[in-house]
Amino acid sequence: MLLPFLYQVGLSLTPPERVFASPFPLSPPFTLDNYRVVLEKLPMARYALNTLVFALGVTLGQLLLALLAAYAFAFRRFPLKGLLWALFVGSILVPFVVTYLPNYLLVARLGLLNTFPGLILPMLTAGYATFLLRQHFLTFPREVLEAALVDGATPRQVLFRILAPASLPTLTALGIALFIGAWNQFVWPALVANHPDMYVLTVAVQRFAGGEGSNAWGPLMAASVLATLPALALYLLFRRPILETLMEGGVRG
C-alpha cells in the first residue's frame, strides 16, 4: 500500500533526465525543481482553498444532518420508525456514483453549476455517519436523558447541550474521516465544477496530467504529492480516534 505513494514522492524529487533511469528513483541527487514548476504553472493556493471550502461544507453539513437523524432514530418515537431505519441503512449500499446523473441534471436546472452550493448540497446526506452516531447514542445512559427531560429540557437542548458535548471526541473523529473523504472526491467536482476558477485539487491534477503534465512526470508527481499531503497528514495525526469511531458502529446493532 505504501509503495505507490513512496514511488510518487521519489519521482517528484527526481530530475527529469533520471525519471526512467531507475525502476525505483529514491536515490540522490534530489531536486525541488518539479515543485517549483507546479507552483509556477498552477495556482495551487486557489485550488487548495476551493478544496478546503468544499470539504468543510460537506463535512459540517453531513455532521449536522447525521446528528439530527441519529438522535431521532435513537430516541424519538414516530410511525414506521423501524421500516424507515431499514431503508436508511439500506441506502448505505447505494454508491453515490449511481446518482451522479440525476443530481447533475438537478444542479444544472437550478443554475448551480460551477458554484459551491452545487458542489456541496447533493453530498450533504451521509447514511454511514448517521448509522455510526446512532450506534454511539445508544450507548449513552438513558437515565441522564430522561432526567433532563423531566427537569424541563427540550429535545433540542438534550441533543445540543448533553449528547453533542458528551460525543465530542466521536464527532471530531467522524468529522475528520468525512473531511478526508470529501477532500479526495474527484468525479463529482469534475462534473459540476469544470471552470478553472472552481477546480479542486484532484481535478486540477487530472487536468494538468491531461495537458503538459503528460510529458512531465516529475511535475505531475509533485502536484499529486501536494494534493495528497493535507489529507494524509490529517489522518496520521488523528488515526487512532478515527479508527475507534469507525469500529464503534459494529459494537451495538
C-alpha positions, 0 to 999 in steps of 0.5 A, spaced: 500 500 500 505 504 501 509 503 495 505 507 490 505 513 494 513 512 496 514 511 488 510 518 487 514 522 492 521 519 489 519 521 482 517 528 484 524 529 487 527 526 481 530 530 475 527 529 469 533 526 465 533 520 471 525 519 471 526 512 467 533 511 469 531 507 475 525 502 476 525 505 483 528 513 483 529 514 491 536 515 490 540 522 490 541 527 487 534 530 489 531 536 486 525 541 488 525 543 481 518 539 479 515 543 485 517 549 483 514 548 476 507 546 479 507 552 483 509 556 477 504 553 472 498 552 477 495 556 482 495 551 487 493 556 493 486 557 489 485 550 488 487 548 495 482 553 498 476 551 493 478 544 496 478 546 503 471 550 502 468 544 499 470 539 504 468 543 510 461 544 507 460 537 506 463 535 512 459 540 517 453 539 513 453 531 513 455 532 521 449 536 522 444 532 518 447 525 521 446 528 528 439 530 527 437 523 524 441 519 529 438 522 535 431 521 532 432 514 530 435 513 537 430 516 541 424 519 538 418 515 537 414 516 530 410 511 525 414 506 521 420 508 525 423 501 524 421 500 516 424 507 515 431 505 519 431 499 514 431 503 508 436 508 511 441 503 512 439 500 506 441 506 502 448 505 505 449 500 499 447 505 494 454 508 491 453 515 490 456 514 483 449 511 481 446 518 482 451 522 479 446 523 473 440 525 476 443 530 481 447 533 475 441 534 471 438 537 478 444 542 479 444 544 472 436 546 472 437 550 478 443 554 475 448 551 480 453 549 476 460 551 477 458 554 484 459 551 491 452 550 493 452 545 487 458 542 489 456 541 496 448 540 497 447 533 493 453 530 498 450 533 504 446 526 506 451 521 509 447 514 511 454 511 514 455 517 519 448 517 521 448 509 522 455 510 526 452 516 531 446 512 532 450 506 534 454 511 539 447 514 542 445 508 544 450 507 548 449 513 552 445 512 559 438 513 558 437 515 565 441 522 564 436 523 558 430 522 561 432 526 567 433 532 563 427 531 560 423 531 566 427 537 569 424 541 563 429 540 557 427 540 550 429 535 545 433 540 542 437 542 548 438 534 550 441 533 543 445 540 543 447 541 550 448 533 553 449 528 547 453 533 542 458 535 548 458 528 551 460 525 543 465 530 542 471 526 541 466 521 536 464 527 532 471 530 531 473 523 529 467 522 524 468 529 522 475 528 520 474 521 516 468 525 512 473 531 511 478 526 508 473 523 504 470 529 501 477 532 500 479 526 495 472 526 491 474 527 484 468 525 479 463 529 482 467 536 482 469 534 475 462 534 473 459 540 476 465 544 477 469 544 470 471 552 470 478 553 472 476 558 477 472 552 481 477 546 480 479 542 486 485 539 487 484 532 484 481 535 478 486 540 477 491 534 477 487 530 472 487 536 468 494 538 468 496 530 467 491 531 461 495 537 458 503 538 459 503 534 465 503 528 460 510 529 458 512 531 465 512 526 470 516 529 475 511 535 475 505 531 475 508 527 481 509 533 485 502 536 484 499 529 486 504 529 492 501 536 494 494 534 493 495 528 497 499 531 503 493 535 507 489 529 507 494 524 509 497 528 514 490 529 517 489 522 518 496 520 521 495 525 526 488 523 528 488 515 526 487 512 532 480 516 534 478 515 527 479 508 527 475 507 534 469 511 531 469 507 525 469 500 529 464 503 534 458 502 529 459 494 529 459 494 537 451 495 538 446 493 532 
